[in-house]
Amino acid sequence: QLQASGGGLVQTGGSLRLSCAASGRTASNNGMGWFRQTPGKERDFVASISWNGGSTAYAESVKGRFTISRDRIKNMLYLQMNNLKPEDTAVYYCAKSRYASGSSSATSYVAWGQGTLVTVSS
């Protein structure tokens, strides 16, 4: 089970840190990812991280602004979001990959958190 938190309302240029707690079956040997979704649109890839944190990947739209990280001991996943823009407004979901690596494809993920809303005001 994945539980995302940390969303909220922030002004343009502000920062937020999202957290995702994995309970029950551990995710420490799985890649993890963050996706986001706005009403009427597909769930879009944001960032992913491999099982040991050694490999990360980002959507072009967030490169240089967002940082994904994880704490395998605490079974936690994080997304540090800086210099937020109105177009970052969305519900953000954390997810556990079926593989040890992360992936930009939603079909690679077998478990999803409930989502946390991020709203960036202009």
N, C-alpha and C positions, 0 to 999 in steps of 0.2 A: 504494500500500500504506500502511495506517495502523497505527501501533503505539502502543497506549495503555499508560501506566505510572503509577505513583504510588499505587496502591491499598495497603491495609493494614488493620491493626487499630487502632482508636482508641476512646477512651472518649467517652461522651456529653459534648457540649460542646466537643469537640476539633476540630481542623482537619486537612484534607488538601488537597494540590494535585495534581490529575491532569494529566498531560501526554499529548499525542498528537502523534507525529511522522509527517509525511507524506513518504514517499519515492517515487521513481519519478515518475509524473506529478504535477506540482505541483497543489496545491489552492488556490493563492493567488487564483484568480479565482472560487472557489466558496464558497457558504455552507457552514458547518460546524455540527455539532451534537453534543450529548451525550445519550445515552439510558441507561436503566438497566433491569435485569431481575432479578426474583427467580424462584426455581423455580416452575414451573406457572403463571406469569403472563405477560401480554403485555409486550413491550418498551415502556417508557414514556418519553415525552419529558421531558427535564430542562432543557435550555437550547440556544439556537441563536444564531448570529452571522452577519452578512452578510459578503460577501467582503472588505470594507474595514474591518470592525469597527464601522461606523457605526450598525448596528442590532442590538439583542440582544433576546431574548425568553426568558422563564423559565416553568416550571411554577409554579402557585400555591404548591405545597408547598415550593418552595425559594427563592422570592422573598425578598430581604433577607438570605439566608444564603449563597447561591452566586453566584459571578461568573465568567462566561465571557469569555475574551479570546483573542487570537491574535497571532502574530508572523508576518507574511506573508513577511518576508525569510528567516526561519529555517524557514518552513513548519511552524510549531508551533501547536497549539491547547491551551488550558489551561482547567481548571475549578478555581477556588479554592472550597473548601467549608469554611465556618465553622459553628460552633454545631451540629455534627452530632448527629443523633438516631438512635436504634435503627432507626426506620423508613426511614432512608437506606441501610441495609444492602442491598447489591445488587451485581451485576456491572455495571460502567459501560462503555459503548461509545462511542467517538467515530465520527463518520460524516461523509462528504462529500456535500453536496447536489448535485443535478444543476443547480441554479439558482444565481445569484449571491446570492440572499437565503437566509437560513436558513428553517427550517420546523419546525413541531411534528409533522408527519406523517412517519412512518418511510418511507412510500412515495416520499418526495421525495429519498431518499438512495441513492446509487449505489455507495458503497464504505463498508465497515465495518471497524473495528479488531477485534482479537481479544478485547477486554474485559479489565478489571482489577477485581479483587474489593475492595470496600470493606465492612468489617465494623465496626459501631459497637456497642460493648458498653454495657449499661446499668449 
